């Protein structure tokens, strides 16, 4: 294989985490040589797809060219990484080249495993089968919602971990609210089929969410994991696990089916020496440093830290990786600790959001005083934050190294004992 000259930092992945950490690094030390490895030509603001599926955003506003977002001074290598050689500090690309590095940042996101559900890839985009987890399908979600006036609507959630664990029920709430406002909710039979055992992983927010489940007369079917879809017959099959661990298969007919696909780390991560036994990049949950290789860092959806996989988590992680990586290069004496912060703006109805903010162990980590936004109550102000403020914060702050909405509660700073 051909050898290429090295970089101070190589970043694998130009999603939210990869670009944010590149910008944060260069804000702190402009002399670094930094390369981003990613073949994608388009970058997506994925948190906006829930709003596209509700007819509130256009899909086009959630996409920008990758070339317009790569930070100045960063070399964009438009290839895919295929292998890691961490013992030699090298990344192997799909064109056979090797990149050497002093420090490596791994941020490729995760893999949406559509093929894990039999028949789903063939059914998506027609026969009432859709998903807000794909850019091209979110507009179809809105088309279906806006045209539906009655029938069986099923929303699914696969086993954890998934990105934005609240997104499957966000689709339910916004769809049901639209049907309510159109006066046809009474003609809808809504069911939430969740492979897990709880509505939301942080108990503090469940009572408020349950009030909306009851308001929309939705049936909660826990321990129901979607395994097969037949689009033309509009039939779905679920594996139901009872309290004794026994598994049976249940069949459902549907008019509308919103699917959240199973998710896992990308193949080249799972097969690499960077992965833990479950296939995720193995990091220290506080420093985001790899447990086995001192010059490897990771952030975003691909890591095995027990935090929510959200864009807000990546926004909080990027400064931690940037600062600690520079400490590893002896550019600073400060070390930052990530406390698991994540945010899930739960769109419970048009115009109101339950702003869930929490860290490791479900600890509540609100960004605002309770009198301004109470995370346990639906809020108009939280809706304005989601609709009007978070998109520009993403494009103009997070991806440009401006660390807005990153507080001392999100990161803890310590000095090197040396």
C-alpha positions in Angstrom: 0.0 0.0 0.0 1.0 3.6 -0.6 2.2 5.6 2.4 1.1 9.2 2.8 2.7 11.9 5.1 1.3 12.3 8.5 -0.8 14.8 10.3 -1.0 16.1 13.9 -4.6 15.0 14.0 -6.6 12.8 11.7 -10.4 12.8 12.2 -12.5 10.0 10.8 -16.0 11.2 10.1 -17.3 14.7 9.0 -20.6 14.5 10.9 -21.6 16.7 13.8 -18.9 15.4 16.1 -16.0 15.3 13.5 -16.5 18.8 12.2 -17.1 20.3 15.7 -14.0 18.8 17.2 -11.9 20.0 14.2 -13.2 23.5 14.6 -12.7 23.4 18.4 -9.1 22.2 17.9 -8.2 25.0 15.5 -9.8 27.6 17.8 -7.4 26.5 20.5 -4.3 25.9 18.3 -4.3 27.1 14.8 -0.9 25.6 14.0 -2.1 22.0 14.0 -2.1 20.0 10.8 -5.6 18.4 10.7 -7.2 16.1 8.2 -10.9 14.9 8.1 -11.6 11.6 6.3 -15.1 11.3 4.9 -16.4 10.5 1.4 -19.8 12.2 1.8 -20.6 15.2 -0.3 -23.6 16.3 1.8 -23.9 17.0 5.6 -27.3 16.7 7.2 -28.8 18.3 10.3 -30.5 15.2 11.4 -32.4 16.6 14.4 -34.4 18.6 11.9 -35.9 15.5 10.3 -38.5 15.1 13.0 -39.8 18.5 12.0 -39.7 17.6 8.3 -41.9 14.6 9.1 -44.4 17.0 10.8 -44.5 19.4 7.9 -42.7 22.1 9.9 -39.3 22.2 8.1 -38.5 21.6 4.5 -36.0 18.8 3.9 -33.7 21.1 2.0 -33.0 23.3 5.1 -31.5 20.3 6.8 -28.7 19.7 4.2 -25.6 21.6 3.2 -22.7 20.7 1.0 -19.8 19.2 2.9 -17.3 21.5 1.2 -19.0 24.5 2.7 -18.6 23.2 6.2 -15.1 21.8 6.4 -13.2 24.3 8.6 -10.6 26.5 6.8 -7.1 25.0 7.3 -8.4 21.4 7.5 -7.5 19.0 4.7 -10.6 17.1 3.6 -9.7 13.6 2.3 -12.7 12.4 0.3 -12.3 8.7 1.0 -13.7 6.2 3.4 -11.6 4.7 6.2 -11.6 0.9 6.1 -9.1 -0.2 8.8 -7.2 1.1 11.8 -3.6 0.3 12.6 -3.4 2.0 16.1 -0.2 0.2 17.0 1.4 2.1 14.1 -0.7 5.3 14.4 -2.2 4.8 10.9 -5.6 4.8 9.2 -6.1 2.7 6.0 -8.3 4.3 3.3 -10.5 2.6 0.7 -8.1 3.7 -2.0 -5.3 1.7 -0.4 -3.5 4.7 1.1 -2.3 4.9 4.7 -2.5 8.1 6.8 -0.3 8.4 9.8 -1.2 10.6 12.7 0.0 11.8 16.0 -3.5 11.9 17.4 -6.6 10.1 16.0 -10.3 11.2 16.5 -13.0 8.7 15.6 -16.4 10.1 14.9 -18.1 8.2 12.1 -21.5 8.0 13.7 -23.5 4.7 13.7 -25.1 2.4 11.1 -28.8 2.3 10.5 -29.4 -1.4 10.1 -32.5 -1.4 7.8 -31.7 -5.0 6.6 -32.2 -6.3 10.2 -35.9 -6.2 9.6 -37.1 -8.6 6.9 -38.8 -6.9 4.1 -38.3 -3.3 5.4 -35.9 -2.0 2.7 -38.4 -3.0 0.0 -41.4 -1.5 1.8 -39.9 1.9 2.7 -41.4 4.8 0.8 -44.6 3.2 -0.2 -47.6 1.2 1.2 -47.7 3.6 4.2 -44.2 2.6 5.5 -41.9 5.5 6.4 -39.2 6.7 8.7 -37.9 10.1 9.9 -34.5 8.5 10.2 -33.8 9.0 6.5 -33.6 12.4 4.7 -35.5 11.2 1.6 -38.3 9.6 3.7 -39.1 12.3 6.2 -41.2 14.2 3.5 -43.1 11.0 2.9 -43.9 10.8 6.6 -45.6 14.2 6.3 -47.4 13.3 3.2 -48.8 10.2 4.9 -49.7 12.1 8.1 -51.4 14.9 6.2 -53.4 12.5 4.0 -54.5 10.1 6.8 -57.9 10.6 8.3 -58.4 7.2 10.0 -57.0 3.7 10.5 -54.2 1.9 12.3 -51.0 3.9 12.9 -48.0 2.0 14.4 -44.8 3.7 15.6 -41.9 1.4 16.4 -38.7 1.6 18.5 -35.9 -1.0 18.4 -33.6 -2.2 21.1 -31.2 0.4 22.5 -28.8 2.0 21.8 -30.2 4.2 19.1 -29.6 7.9 18.2 -32.0 10.3 19.7 -34.0 7.8 21.7 -37.0 10.1 21.9 -37.3 10.4 18.1 -39.7 7.4 17.6 -42.2 8.9 20.1 -41.7 12.4 18.8 -43.1 11.2 15.5 -46.1 9.7 17.3 -46.8 12.9 19.3 -46.6 15.3 16.3 -48.6 13.0 14.0 -51.3 12.5 16.7 -51.4 16.2 17.4 -52.0 16.9 13.7 -54.8 14.3 13.6 -56.3 15.9 16.7 -56.2 19.3 15.2 -57.9 18.0 12.1 -60.7 16.4 14.1 -59.9 12.9 13.1 -58.0 11.5 16.1 -61.1 9.6 17.2 -60.9 7.6 14.0 -57.2 6.7 14.6 -56.0 3.6 16.4 -52.4 4.5 17.5 -50.0 2.1 18.9 -46.4 2.5 20.1 -44.5 -0.8 19.8 -41.3 -0.4 21.8 -38.7 -3.2 22.1 -37.8 -1.8 25.5 -39.7 -1.9 28.8 -40.1 1.8 29.5 -41.4 4.9 27.7 -38.3 7.0 28.4 -35.1 6.1 30.1 -35.2 9.0 32.6 -38.1 8.6 35.0 -38.4 12.3 35.7 -39.9 13.0 32.3 -42.3 10.0 32.1 -45.3 11.5 33.9 -45.6 14.4 31.5 -45.1 12.1 28.5 -47.8 9.7 29.8 -50.3 12.6 29.9 -49.8 12.9 26.1 -50.0 9.2 25.5 -53.4 9.3 27.3 -54.4 12.5 25.5 -53.8 10.9 22.1 -55.3 7.6 23.3 -52.2 5.7 22.1 -51.6 2.1 23.2 -48.2 1.3 24.6 -46.9 -2.1 23.7 -43.6 -2.7 25.5 -41.2 -5.6 24.7 -42.5 -5.6 21.1 -39.6 -5.7 18.6 -40.4 -5.3 14.9 -38.9 -8.2 12.9 -40.7 -8.3 9.5 -42.7 -6.0 7.3 -44.8 -6.8 4.2 -45.6 -3.6 2.4 -48.2 -4.7 -0.1 -50.3 -6.5 2.5 -49.6 -3.8 5.1 -48.7 -6.3 7.7 -46.0 -6.2 10.4 -44.7 -8.9 12.7 -43.3 -8.3 16.2 -41.5 -10.5 18.6 -43.1 -10.1 22.0 -41.1 -11.0 25.1 -43.1 -11.7 28.3 -41.9 -11.3 31.9 -40.5 -14.8 31.9 -38.4 -14.3 28.7 -40.7 -16.3 26.5 -40.9 -15.0 22.9 -44.0 -15.1 20.7 -44.7 -13.5 17.3 -47.6 -11.1 16.9 -49.0 -9.9 13.6 -50.4 -6.4 13.1 -52.2 -4.9 10.2 -51.5 -1.2 9.6 -52.5 1.8 7.4 -49.5 3.8 8.6 -46.2 2.5 9.9 -43.3 4.7 11.1 -40.2 2.6 11.7 -37.1 3.4 13.7 -34.4 0.9 12.5 -32.1 -1.1 14.7 -28.7 0.6 15.0 -25.1 -0.5 15.6 -21.5 0.7 15.0 -20.3 0.8 11.4 -18.7 -2.5 10.2 -15.2 -1.1 9.9 -15.5 0.0 13.6 -16.9 -3.3 14.9 -14.1 -5.2 13.2 -11.3 -3.0 14.4 -9.0 -3.1 17.4 -10.7 0.0 18.7 -14.0 -1.8 19.4 -15.3 -3.3 22.6 -17.1 -6.6 22.7 -20.3 -5.0 21.5 -18.6 -3.2 18.6 -18.5 0.3 19.9 -15.4 2.4 20.3 -14.1 1.7 23.8 -13.5 5.1 25.6 -13.1 6.4 29.1 -16.5 8.0 29.6 -15.1 11.1 31.3 -12.1 12.0 29.1 -13.2 10.3 25.9 -9.7 8.9 25.5 -9.5 5.3 24.1 -8.9 2.8 26.8 -6.2 0.9 24.9 -4.5 3.6 22.8 -3.4 6.8 24.5 -3.4 8.8 21.2 -6.9 7.8 20.1 -10.1 9.7 21.0 -13.7 9.3 20.0 -17.0 11.1 20.3 -20.6 11.0 19.0 -22.8 8.1 18.4 -20.0 5.6 17.9 -18.7 5.5 21.5 -19.6 3.0 24.3 -20.1 5.7 27.0 -23.5 5.4 28.6 -24.9 8.7 27.4 -27.8 9.5 25.1 -26.7 9.5 21.5 -27.8 13.0 20.5 -26.4 16.0 18.7 -26.4 17.9 22.0 -24.1 15.2 23.4 -21.7 15.6 20.5 -21.8 19.4 21.1 -20.7 18.9 24.7 -18.1 16.2 23.8 -16.2 18.2 21.1 -14.6 20.7 23.5 -13.6 17.8 25.8 -11.9 15.9 23.0 -10.2 19.0 21.7 -8.9 20.1 25.1 -7.7 16.7 26.2 -6.1 15.9 22.8 -4.1 19.1 23.1 -3.1 18.1 26.6 -1.8 14.9 25.2 0.3 17.0 22.8 1.5 19.1 25.8 -0.2 22.2 24.5 -2.2 22.8 27.7 -2.3 21.7 31.3 -6.1 21.7 31.5 -8.1 18.4 31.3 -11.8 18.4 30.8 -14.3 15.7 32.0 -17.5 15.0 30.1 -20.4 14.3 32.5 -22.7 12.5 30.0 -24.8 15.6 29.0 -27.4 15.0 26.4 -30.6 16.7 25.4 -33.8 15.4 23.9 -36.4 18.1 23.0 -39.5 15.9 23.0 -42.0 17.5 20.6 -45.2 16.5 22.4 -47.4 18.8 20.3 -47.0 21.6 17.8 -45.8 24.6 19.7 -44.7 22.8 22.9 -41.7 20.8 23.8 -40.6 18.8 26.9 -36.9 19.6 27.1 -35.2 16.6 28.6 -31.6 17.3 29.6 -29.6 14.8 31.6 -26.3 13.1 32.1 -24.8 9.9 33.3 -27.1 7.9 35.5 -30.1 10.0 34.5 -28.8 13.0 36.5 -30.8 16.1 35.5 -28.6 18.8 33.9 -30.9 21.7 32.9 -29.4 24.5 30.9 -32.0 27.0 32.0 -33.4 28.1 35.4 -36.6 26.2 36.2 -38.7 29.5 36.1 -37.7 29.9 32.5 -37.9 26.3 31.2 -39.1 23.5 33.5 -38.0 20.3 31.9 -40.8 18.4 33.5 -43.4 20.6 31.8 -44.2 21.2 28.1 -43.0 24.6 27.1 -43.6 27.1 24.3 -40.1 28.6 25.0 -38.5 25.2 24.5 -40.3 24.9 21.2 -38.9 28.2 20.1 -35.4 27.0 21.1 -35.9 23.8 18.9 -37.5 25.5 16.0 -35.7 28.8 15.8 -32.4 28.7 17.8 -31.0 25.2 17.6 -30.5 25.1 13.8 -28.4 28.2 13.7 -26.5 27.1 16.9 -25.7 23.9 15.0 -24.6 25.5 11.7 -23.1 28.7 12.9 -21.7 27.8 16.4 -21.1 24.1 16.9 -19.6 23.4 13.5 -17.5 26.5 13.7 -15.9 26.0 17.1 -18.1 28.5 18.9 -19.0 26.6 22.0 -22.4 28.1 22.8 -24.6 26.3 25.3 -21.6 24.5 26.8 -21.6 25.3 30.5 -19.4 24.4 33.4 -22.1 21.9 34.5 -21.4 20.0 31.2 -17.7 19.9 31.6 -15.4 19.7 34.6 -11.9 21.1 34.3 -8.9 19.9 36.2 -5.2 20.8 36.1 -2.6 18.2 35.3 -0.9 17.2 38.5 2.5 17.8 36.8 
